[in-house]
Amino acid sequence: MTLVELIVAFTILLILSTMAVPLARARVRVERERALRYALDDMRQAIDKYKDYCDAGYFGTPKLGTNCYPESLDILVDGQKLNGPDGKKVRFLRRIPRDPFTGTTEWGLRSDQDDPKSTSWGGQDVFDVYSKTTDKAPDGSNYSEW
């Protein structure tokens, strides 16, 4: 009788654990999606704020071909000197966020002269960022299109 009870208990535990694994995977994916959205929003807001400062003339004359967008993401972290006697630096990001799907801080970049669906960067400026992952969201869209 005891061996039968033990087998039944292990069977019930096996069934419960097989139901919990897909739920845990879905939870991890939702957390990664949330982190991706937050990172993309954070970087895009920093790019827009840099553009606003540049358009207002706070950085002096913009470099030709950049259209007042930053030349790289590193400029948003390192900062840009303000045009003035004190030469203060303005930083737009504390650090480049980590991509939750690739695990790196390398992001796909787009210039304002690039095609919106392009996966290669023209190198003129940073107009937009995207994830380099090839994974797809549950709705079928690519995470790189977010």
Buried (B, 14 or more C-beta within 10 A) or exposed (E): EEEEEEEEEEEEEEEEEEEEEEEEEEEEBEEBBEBBEEBBEBBEEBBEBBBEBBEEEBBEEBBEBBBBBBBEBEBBBEBBEBEEEEEEEBEBBEEBBBBBBBEEEEBBBBBBEBEEEEEEBBEBBBBBBBBBBEBEEEEEEEBBEE
